[in-house]
Amino acid sequence: MSLSITVPQEYGYVVVTAASTFFLGMWHGIRVGGFRKAAGVGYPCPYADSAQMSAADADKKHSMYLFNCAQRAHGNYLENQASFLAALLIAGLRYPVASSILGVGWMLGRVAYAVGYTAKDKDNGKGRLIGSHFWLCQLALFGMAATVGVKMIL
């Protein structure tokens, strides 16, 4: 006996968009590993601390700073991924194509955010602002998800 469920083809866009975020998370982790190696920060240290940075020469200190930025970008990604995915999947029930487009915009923003955060020529992580449009995509999905819920009730 087989169970067959028919769903609109557009839902596939939402599923592929959601699944793509898993690979984006892996990309973040791999990036952090490269910055960790360059900084010489061993496991299980999540960040280069002030004592490590004080003892380092200028080049190593900058490598540690970039590692901390890469780690923070990855952490920010993980902090937002769960609520983004929930909003994407809920909004995708009614607005699958628009949700997928916003999802792709969110992921592109997350890449720009991570790359910008680790820009060697930007101080205080200000390079991350280049990808800050991910917030607009995320907020739009939150609003669309809430709209789906209200329309279900009404």
C-alpha positions in Angstrom: 0.0 0.0 0.0 1.4 3.4 -0.9 0.4 6.8 0.3 0.2 9.4 -2.4 -0.2 13.1 -1.6 -0.6 15.6 -4.3 0.8 19.0 -3.7 1.2 22.0 -6.0 4.5 22.0 -7.8 5.3 25.5 -6.4 5.7 23.9 -3.0 8.8 22.3 -4.3 10.4 25.7 -4.5 9.8 26.3 -0.8 11.2 22.9 0.1 14.3 23.4 -2.1 14.8 26.8 -0.6 14.5 25.5 3.0 16.9 22.6 2.2 19.4 25.0 0.8 19.8 26.6 4.2 21.4 23.4 5.5 24.2 23.7 3.0 24.6 27.4 3.8 25.0 26.4 7.4 27.7 23.9 6.4 29.4 26.7 4.3 29.5 28.9 7.4 31.1 26.1 9.5 33.7 25.4 6.9 34.5 29.1 6.7 34.9 29.4 10.4 37.3 26.4 10.3 39.6 28.2 7.9 39.6 31.4 10.0 40.2 29.3 13.2 43.2 27.6 11.6 44.6 31.0 10.5 44.1 32.4 14.0 45.6 29.4 15.7 42.7 29.1 18.1 42.2 25.5 19.2 39.1 23.6 20.2 37.0 23.9 22.3 37.5 27.7 22.4 34.6 29.3 20.7 36.3 32.6 20.3 39.8 34.1 20.6 39.7 35.8 24.0 41.3 39.0 25.1 44.2 37.2 26.8 45.0 35.3 23.6 44.8 38.5 21.6 46.9 40.5 24.0 49.7 37.9 23.7 49.6 37.8 19.9 51.6 39.9 17.4 49.7 42.3 15.2 49.2 39.9 12.3 48.0 37.1 14.5 45.8 39.5 16.5 44.1 40.5 13.2 43.6 36.8 12.3 42.0 36.2 15.7 39.7 39.2 15.2 38.6 37.9 11.8 38.0 34.4 13.3 35.8 36.0 16.0 33.9 37.9 13.2 33.5 34.7 11.2 32.3 32.8 14.3 29.9 35.6 15.2 28.4 35.7 11.6 27.9 31.9 11.9 26.3 32.3 15.3 24.0 35.0 14.0 23.0 32.7 11.1 22.2 29.9 13.5 20.2 32.3 15.8 18.0 33.3 12.8 17.7 30.1 10.8 15.0 28.4 12.9 12.6 31.3 12.8 13.4 32.0 9.2 12.6 28.4 8.3 9.4 28.4 10.2 8.3 31.6 8.5 9.4 30.3 5.1 7.4 27.1 5.4 4.3 28.7 6.9 4.3 31.6 4.4 5.0 29.1 1.6 1.6 27.4 2.2 -0.2 30.3 0.6 2.6 32.2 -1.2 5.1 29.6 -2.3 6.8 31.5 -5.1 7.1 34.8 -3.2 8.3 33.0 -0.1 11.0 31.2 -2.2 12.1 34.4 -3.7 12.4 36.0 -0.3 14.2 32.9 0.9 16.8 33.2 -1.8 17.2 36.9 -1.0 17.7 36.0 2.7 20.4 33.4 1.8 22.2 35.8 -0.5 22.0 38.4 2.3 23.4 35.9 4.7 26.4 35.2 2.4 27.1 38.9 1.9 26.7 39.4 5.7 29.3 36.6 6.5 31.8 37.7 3.8 31.4 41.4 4.7 31.8 40.7 8.4 35.2 39.1 7.7 36.4 41.9 5.3 40.0 42.6 6.1 39.6 46.4 5.4 36.5 47.0 7.6 36.7 47.8 11.3 34.3 46.6 14.0 32.7 44.2 11.7 31.0 47.0 9.7 31.4 45.0 6.5 28.4 42.9 7.6 26.1 45.7 6.8 26.4 44.9 3.1 24.2 41.8 3.7 21.8 43.4 6.2 19.0 43.2 3.6 18.4 39.7 4.9 16.5 41.4 7.7 14.0 42.8 5.2 13.4 39.4 3.7 13.1 37.8 7.1 10.6 40.4 8.3 8.5 40.1 5.1 8.3 36.3 5.7 7.3 36.8 9.3 4.5 39.1 8.1 3.4 36.7 5.4 3.4 33.8 7.9 1.2 35.8 10.2 -1.1 36.6 7.3 -1.4 32.9 6.5 -2.4 32.2 10.1 -5.0 35.0 10.2 -6.5 33.9 6.9 -6.8 30.3 8.2 -8.7 31.6 11.2 -11.0 33.9 9.2 
